Amino acid sequence: MTTPTVRPQPPQRVRSAYVDWLQQRLSARDWNVAQTVNLLRIASGQQLERLCFAELADGRSRTVTRSRVLARLVAWRVLMPVGRRVGGSGRGSTVQAFALDSGGQRLMERRQLAAAQRVRVRRPGAPGDRTTAHLLAVSELYATLVETSHAENVTLDHFVAEPGAWWPNGLGGRLKPDAYAVLARPGARDHWWIEVDLATESLPTVKAKLQAYLDFQQRGERGPEDVTPWVLVSTVTERRRDAIAATVRRLPGAAGLVTVVTSTGAAARMVEVLRE
């Protein structure tokens, strides 16, 4: 009779021996899942399926594989479910959001030390429903950008979510975009600061944010790679898009800096600009 392999139970406080145990057992896909969640802070099961399981044939088999992998990573305290289940009518991890748990944090910190990287490790918190919805909207934009860049044969060269996307404004404060992205093709690189708008803020608040980007540009300040990125506002409905676009038109000089689109067209518009 074969003796079953016994894995140690994750301790309440993750210690180095347990991190060693995890490090020996995580597959390349497991690492990819953990790194993707660290990049985005929060991602849904469906988003992780699209980003980390895309090489598998679409359908039930891929969904089952994703569910099994995420459940195992939760049991191992690499990931933790956060908030209430969100979106859609599906069941299980498709509509569950995930963040890094303690084991995942320690793994990311250890890997970064080994590679001499300086990437923020996303520590799980207890975000409210509104914050969770916003973080998932940023994650959705990232997932769509990855898919669109592959389909259109361009490169998503860089993506970072807040607060890693924040940038000094030259006046002692910071511009605080929700994300920063670089799309590239041979001979061209486009830099974007991205605001993901869920229509939870007033138009005067949105106007003030856009004015800060415009002031930054007009003062001759520079962003990453010594360029001033364009600003993309991705919002939820055509009506909201039109209202923000009207606000942009009332800001002198903003029309050449700010692009306003609905979330469903954001990635396609960024690729279109890159090809112009």
Secondary structure, DSSP 8 states (H G I E B T S, - for coil): -----------SS--HHHHHHHHHH--HHHHHHHHHHHHHS-EEHHHHHHHHSTTS-TTHHHHHHHHHHHHHHHHTTSEEEESS--SSS--GGGG-EEEE-HHHHHHHHHHHHHHT------------HHHHHHHHHHHHHHHHHHHHHHHHT-EEEEEEETTTT-EE-SSSSEE--SEEEEEEETTEEEEEEEEE--S-S-HHHHHHHHHHHHHHHHTT---GGGS--EEEEEES-HHHHHHHHHHHHTSTTGGGTEEEEEGGGHHHHHHHHHH-
